[in-house]
Amino acid sequence: MSMTWHLYVVRTVNGSLYAGIATNVGRRYQEHASGSRKAARFLRANPPKELVFNRRIGSRSLALKVEYRFKRLSKPDKEAIIR
């Protein structure tokens, strides 16, 4: 049984964007929002405001590649994808 991975994007309270991958985006967002040790270091320093994007990708390998490409985009390009 293989898991389905998702690319998700969180907007922080200061307007920054954080992208990540997960199999359960709701659970992962709650980990980020709670500020727990499982939260990404960036999101512990810049608290999340809202989940703004969530897309089913498929395999973990493909999700990692998509995340890498997304993170290399300019902020205006990222905003265009989110819209």
N, C-alpha and C positions, 0 to 999 in steps of 0.2 A: 504494500500500500504506500503510495507516494503522496506527500503533502502538496497542497496547492499554495504557492507563495504569492504574496501581494507586495506591490510597491505602495507606500503611503507617504504622505507629506503633511507635516504639522506646521502651523504658523504659530510663532511665539508671541508673547505679549509685546515685544519690541518690533514685531513685523518681520523678523527673520524667518527663513524656511529651513526645516529639517526633514531630510528624506531618509527612509529606512525600509527594510523588508521584514515581513513577518508572515506566519501562517494564520495567526489570529490577531487581526489588526485591533479589534476592540480591546482585547486583553492587553496588548502591547501599549496602546494609547493610555490605558489606565495606569500601567506601570510608569510611563513617562509623567503623567499628570500627578501621581502620588509623590513623585520625587524620591522614590525608593532606591535602594542600591542597584536595582535592576534597570533603572532609568538611564538613558544615555547621559553621559557627562555634560554634553552641550545643553541638554534640556533640564538638567539640574541647575545649571547656571542661568538659563534663559527659559523660564517656565512656559509650557505650552498654553496657547489660547484656544486653538481649535484644530481639529483634523480637517484639512481642506481638500485632500485628494486620496483616493484609494482605488487601485486598479489591480485586478487579478492578472498575474503574469504566468504562472505555471511552475516550472521546476526551480529549485533553489539556484542552480547554476545560471539560468537565464535571468532570474530576479537580481542576482548580484551584478550581472552585466548591465541590465537596464538601470539599476541604481547608480552604478559607476558613471554611465553616460549622462543620466539626469543631473548628478552632482556637478558635472563639468560644464553644464549650461550656465549662461548668464542669468541673473535674476529676472530680467524682462522675459526671457525665453521660458523660464520655469513658470512665471505667472501666466503666460499664454497657454501653457499646457494645463495648468490648474483650471483655467476658465473653460 
